[in-house]
Amino acid sequence: MKYGYARVSTDGQSVAAQVALLTRAGCKKVFRETASGAETDRAQLRKVLTELKDGDVLMVTRPDRLARPTRDLLNTLAAITDCKADFRSLGDTWADTTTPHGRLMLTVLGGLAEFERELIRARAGEGRSRAKASGVKMDRPPKVTPHQVKEALRRRDGGEPMRDIARWYIM
């Protein structure tokens, strides 16, 4: 079965044009959603992913309707593949796992995204090491000052309940 997924970012926009294209392309059921593409947890996307079965195809008008960041797109495509379903973008022929060329392109993109992630991780680690070597403290800042610690201990020793002392410093 062919499923469609149509998404717009704001309430002022309409999914009507996307729904019409997906319906003309043979989608029997089109899931509609108004949500930012940067959001990774979208109700209708989650719903369509649970309905996909072996041999089904999830179609969108453009890949950015499915996800904005490349990492999220690749994660969503992996979820589709896990269901033994395929993915097809009507506007971008390279994004079509129903063809060998489309699978190759998405595999290459996935490899590039993973490579980029490793480079970022390595650069971040090097930056942390340099910062620590130059004396930068990487710990979380303390929630209370040394003066507040002394004051809390004094109050506790004076018999004040810990619950009352804690409430004083939480606010």
Residue, then its C-alpha position, 0 to 999 in steps of 0.5 A: m500500500k502507498y501511504g502519504y505524509a504531508r506536513v506544514s510548519t505553521d497553522g497559516q499554511s495548508v497541506a492541501a497541495q501536498v495531499a493532492l500530489l500524493t493522492r494523484a501519485g496513488c497514496k490510499k491514505v495521507f497523514r497530515e500534520t502541522a509541526s516544525g520539521a525540526e521536531t523529531d517527535r510528531a504524532q502523525l509521523r509516528k502513526v504512519l511509521t507504526e502502520l507500515k508493513d512489508g512492501d508498503v511505500l511512504m511517499v512525501t512531496r519533498p524530503d524536507r517534509l519528512a525531516r529537516p536535519t539530515r540525521d533525523l531524515l536518515n533515522t526516519l528512513a532507517a525506521i521505514t527500512d526496519c518495517k521492510a517498507d520503502f520511501r519515495s519523494l515525488g520531487d526528488t528522484w534521488a530520494d527513492t528507495t524503490t530503485p537501486h539508484g535511490r538506495l545508493m544515494l541514500t546509503v552514500l548520504g548516510g555514510l557522509a552524515e556518519f562521517e561528519r558526526e565522527l568529525i564533530r565528535a573528534r573536534a569537540g573532544e580536542g576542544r575539551s582537552r585544550a580547555k581543560a589543559s588551559g585550566v577551564k573547569m568543565d564541571r557544572p556550576p554549583k547550585v549554592t555558594p560556599h556561604q550558603v552551605k555554611e548558612a545551611l549547616r548552621r541552620r541545621d545545627g540549630g535544629e531547623p528541619m532539613r525540608d525547610i532549609a532546602r525549600w529556602y535554597i530551591m527558590 
